[in-house]
Amino acid sequence: MIASPEPAFSPPDRSPDSLVGVRILVFGLGGFGGGVGAARFLAERGADVMVTDLRSRDQLETALTALESVPLAGIRLEGHDDDDFRRADWVVVNPAVPPGSPLLSFATRAGAKLVTEIGLFLSWCPTPFVAGVTGSNGKSTTCRLLADFLSASGFATHLGGNFGGSLLGDLDRIGAEDRVVLELSSFQLARLGADTPRPPAIAFTPITANHLDWHGSFEHYRAAKEELLASPPQSTHPHTRVAALPIEHPELIDRAQSGGRTVVPCGSAEPVEHGIGIRDGHLVAVESGVVHRFAEIDAFPRTGAHDFANAATACALALALGADPTVFETTIATQRPLPHRQEKIAVVDGVFFIDDSKATTPEAARAAIDAVAPHAILLAGGHHKGGDLRPLAHAVRDHARRAICFGECREELAAVLRAEGVEEGRIDVLHDLRSAFLRAASVATPGDVVLLSPACASFDQFRNYEERGARFRELVSEHRKGEARG
């Protein structure tokens, strides 16, 4: 897909208490609560809300159940009607709607304002203490840790965006001193529009190629991420105008500084003059040569370089939003992997089974392999979103026992593995996850790790990465019962 120029997206032209009678079309419900949250919030405030989606009632069962009590003007499924776009005052565009959709241009020509759920929230959020986190991998983990730092420091904290669904329904409960943490995807950022407020405190995890099937090029993907670098409102507190940025991305650091933000370089390496990283077995902040220790690395539940970098980034934003650094070590020590993120499911006859279904990029899968090297039996495949598979092949070649390729891109992935030096005897090519799992379980020996870290999206065979991870868990459970009977 080649990303095409789109009509302009805008912030709302009225407040939440002035929505009565506004004709709003929710264009796509989505799978993670944003469309449902927007439809509910807008309809409950008197807007005339219509929902339209290409998917069927069966595919949208969960979302439609959540909307049963909402006074909607109508729901149109399995297709769109031009008249719905023609009569709308606003069109709330779901992040997954592809770039260049002709319906966006049609709606604009008909006089509609294009808005997004996250744009509405940022425009209406009543607190200035907002942090936005983006990047290619590690966003959710960083956001969860940041929110826990703030909660442990005594702040009422709200976590949302691309993590956990819409916060629009929480607007009435968010106070002026509350803290808000938002995970922000490239899809959301690409459509903020120039006039939508940016979070005062921002962070990037490292940026690598992702979602190229949607963006069309790495340049477009990166540009969407960099929308977060736009200057925050001048009304925000000066000490919150912070950008926590990966030390390996100097170009981001330069842009943030030119935009008036205070930059805190973050990573897993030792900070020199300024930044947060690892020194002498501790997570530390260095400022003008002065070292502040936050936590011993022995306190970390996982000790991969990406885990240290995520923690450093969360610490930087937490300090900007007023957190107490004395809570950092205890909070880090009590963290557990989020579902489907390098999550240990079971140990069966000495074989470990790890669900890393959220790893939808080669870089994320490579990090998972490195964390369990050299014991991984990798289950990888699905819908390839674009990007270079060779780094994953190198990780398999150097740090894994074997790779079992499944799903839509299985042949493509296997070909890259062979081309990069992985021996034929260490590669299996199978149709689906079940077949791949059974093969992995049959060759695994005590000490091995059967690692579901697909490096690809799930849409070829599953609705989302969560469904894929749940299927992996079911297979582990069946295998466990079978071994018990044996």
ABEGO torsion letter per residue (X at the ends): XBBBBBBBBBBBABBAAAABGBBBBBBEAEAAGAAAAAAAAAAAAGBBBBBBBABBAAAAAAAAAAAAABBBAEBBBGEBBAAAAAABABBBBBAABBBGBAAAAAAAAAGBBBBBAAAAAAAABABABBBBBBEABGAAAAAAAAAAAAAAAGBBBBBBEABGEBAAAAAAABBAABBBBBBBBAAAAAAAEAABBBBABBBBBBBBBBGAAAAGBAAAAAAAAAAAABBBBAABBAAABBBBBBAABAAAAAAAAAAGBBBBBBEABBBBABEBBBBGGBBBBBBGGBBBBABBAAABABABAAAAAAAAAAAAAAAAAGBBAAAAAAAAAABBBBBGBGBBABBBGGBBBBBAAABABAAAAAAAAAAAOAABBBBBEEBBAEEBAAAAAAAAAAABABBBBBEAAAAAAAAAAAAAGBBAAABBBBABAAAAAAAAAAABBBGBBBBBBAGBBAAAABABAAAAAAAAAAAAAAAAAAAAAX
